Amino acid sequence: MSSFTEFCGYITASPRALAEQVVDGVIAKVDQNIPQEERLRAVEMYVELLGYLGETIGQEADLDVPDALIEWSKKNAEMQVSAGGKIADIVVRYPPTRVVMAELFTELSVKSGLTLEENALVIKRINTLLDVSLNETFFAFERLQEKYEAEMQSELIALSAPVVPVADDVVILPLIGYLDSYRVNHILTTVIPRIAEMDVYHVIIDFSGVLTIDDQTAEAIHHIGSTFSLMGIHVVVAGLRPDLVQTIVRAGIQLSSTDAFATVKQALESLEKAGIK
């Protein structure tokens, strides 16, 4: 039996011991607190990876990458995105992983009597697998990060214009944060149809939580008010600060025909005096 065959046989027969050496070696080199659950998951992945390596390392043809390596790489990216971490926190582990595996397998190569060419083949195959893992991790992180950011934006937009029923025929629409085109579009396409289904007669649009608006947004807000009016819903404005009023006036929007109050409380009191319950 050749030295290379014995070398491959040893890897195939001892994947767990080697996997634990690799994982613990990497943990010792990186300045990160790795949870025990993550360590165990990494060990199991390397058990499968090293078993695959031992069985296929001598084959010259391009080989498939183990599913465990792909799934492990994607899982690392998923955990990092969920935790709000950075891709750099994962990428930084790959250089020490290469070093640990190169040192370990070079030592095994020497003990097994492998030639320099055979040792180079082993290290090349290991680096190829690590390159695939790094790419999968990076691409998965980008995809998940984009999805996460889109979902967060959608949630923030929804929270920026909640509908608050205060009576059978009155709802308050508090506008919160920065009113950009995305939030205005959410109001037009989602909030207004929802209010229309509630069969109300009065909508109090509360601007007290708005940070700032520009001329284009002011025009869009005017469009929102006009849409309510066309639906037969009475619009009352509350909480307009002087700076917001200036922006609205500068956009050429007339407020003289709109019922406006300094606070929501004043707007509600006005409706109550008019006989609204």
N, C-alpha and C positions, 0 to 999 in steps of 0.2 A: 504494500500500500504506500502511495507517495505521501510526502510531507503535506502537500496541499490538500489531499483527500482527508488526511488525518485532521488537519486544521479545520476544514469545513465540517467534519464529523463532530469535532469538539464544540463548535458553535451551535450546531443543531441539537446536541445533547445537553447543552448548558445555557439555554437562553435566559432563564430567570436570574441565575447568578450574575451573568454578564449585564443583564438589563439593570439590576440593582446597582451594580458598579457604575454604570453610565449615569443613571439618574442621580445617584448620591454624589458622584464626581462633579456633575454640572451644578447641582444645588450648592456645593461647597465653593464653587467659583463665582457664582452670581450673587450680588448683594440684594437679594429679594427674599421675602418671607413666603415660602411655598407651602400652602396648606397640605396636610397629610393626604387628604382625599385626592388632590391633584397629583401628588407624588405617586400614589398607588395607581392612578389612571395612566400616568406616564410609564410606570414599570410594565403594566400589562401591554401597552402599545409596543414597547421595546422588546418584550418577550416575543410577540408575533413578528416584529420587524427583524430581529436577529435570527429567529428560526427560518424566516424566508431568506435572509442573507446567506445563511449556512447552506441552504439547499440550492441556491441559484448563483452564487458568487462566481463559480467557475464557468458559467455559460457566457458565451460571447455575444449572443443576440440581445437586442433591446428587450428588456423585461417589463412586465406590468409592475406598478407600484402597489404594495399591499393596501387593501381597503382600510385597515386599521390605522395606517399612517395618514391617509387622507382625512378620515373621520376625526382623528385626534387633532390634526392641524385645524380643521374647521371648528372643532369644539373649543380649542384655545382661543380662536378669534371671537367666537360667540360669547364666551365667558368674559373676555376683555371688554367687548362692547357693552354687555349688560352691566358690568361694574363701572362703566364710564372711564375705563383705562385707555392707555395709548398703545398703538401698535409697536412702538419702540420698546415697551416693556417685554414684549414677546421676542422681537427681533434680536434684542441684546443677548438672548440665551443661545442663539445659534453658533456664534464664534466659539464660546467655551465648550459647546457640545461637540463641535468638530475637533477641538483640541483633545478633549477627554477620549473620544472614540479613536482618534488617530493614535494617541499614546497607548491606549489599551490594546488595540489590534496590532500595533507595531510590536508591542511586548509579546503578544501571543505568536506573531509571525516569527520572531527571533527564537522563541522556545520551540516552535514547530519546525524550524529549519527552512523557512520559506526563502526564496530568492528575493532580491530587491524588486524584480519585475512583478513577482506574485504579490508582494506587500503593496506595491504601487497600485495593482489592480484592486486589492481590497479597499484601500483608502479612496480610490476613485469611485468605486461603487457606493461606498458610504456617503461621500460628498454628493453624489448624484441624488441619492434618496433624501438627503437633508435639503438639497436645493428644491426638490419637488415639494417637500413639506413647507419650506419657507414661502414658496410661491402660493401654495394653497392657503396658507395662513393669511398672507397679505391680501390676496384677492377676496377671500371670505370676509375679512375684516372690513374692506372697502364696501362690499355689497351690504353687509349687515349695518355698517355705520350709516350709509345713505338711507337705508330703510328705517333705521331707528330715528334719524333726524327728521325724516318725512313724517313719521308717526308722531313725534314730539311736536312738530310744527302744526300738524292737524289738531292735536289736543290743545295746544296753546291758542290756536285760532278759535276753537270751539269755546274755550274758557273766556275768551276776550269779549264775547257777546252772549252771555246767558240770558234766558228769558225767565222773568220772575213774576208769576201771577200774584196780584195783591187783592183782587176782587173778581166777581163773576165776569165783569166786562172791562177790566183794567189789567194791563201787564206793564212791567217796567223792563226796559231793555238797557241795562248798564253797559256802556262801552268802556273797555279797559285796555290800558297800554297804548302802544303805537298803532294808529289806524292806517295800515298800508293797503295796497290793492288786494292782497290775499284775504285780509279780514273783511274788507268791504264786499268782496265777492262771496265770502261765506255768508254774510248777512243777506245778500240778495238771493242766493240760491238755496240756502238752508233755513235761516232764521225767519225770514218773511213768510215762506210757505208754512212753517210750523205755527206761526202766530195766526195765519189765516185759518188754519184748522181749529184754532181754539175759540173761534166765534166771539172775539172781543171787539169793543167799540173804541177803546182808548189805548194808546201806546205812549208811555212816558220814556223818551230817549234821554238817558242820563249821561252827560258828558264829563261828570266830575272826576272820573277815573282815567280820562284820556290824557296822555302825556303831551302829544303834539300831533298836529295834522298839517298837511300841505294843501296848496290850492287845488290840486287834482283830487285829493281825498275829500276836500270840502264839497266839491262839485258832486262827487259820488254820494256823499251823505245827503245832499239835497235831492239826489235821485231816489234815495231810500225813502225820504219823507214823501216825495211825490208818489211813489209806488203805494205807500200806505194810504195816502189820500184817495188815489184812484180806486182803491179797494173799499172805500167808505169808512176807513179807520181814522179817527181823530188823533193827530200827532201833537204831543206836548213835549217841549224841550226843557231840560233842567240841567243845571250845573255848568253852564257855559262860562268859562273864565274870559276876561278881557282879551287875552292873547289869542284865544280860539275864535272869539267874535271877530277880531281884526282879520284873521286869516279868511274867515267865511265871507266877510264883507269885501275883502280884496279880491276874492274869487268871483265877485259880482252877484252873490246870492242875497236876496232880500229876506230879512227875518221879520219884517214889520207885520206880516199877516200870520205869523206863527205864535202860538201861545208859548211864552218862555218864562221860566222862573229860576231863581237863584239856586234852589234846592229841590230835591224830590219831595220833601215834606211839604213845601209850599205848593207844589204842583198837585199833590194828593188833596191838600186842603181846598184848593180851588175846585177840583172836580167834585168833592163832597158838597161844597156850597152850591154847586150847580145841580145837585140832586143825584150824583152818581154814588152808588152803594158798592 
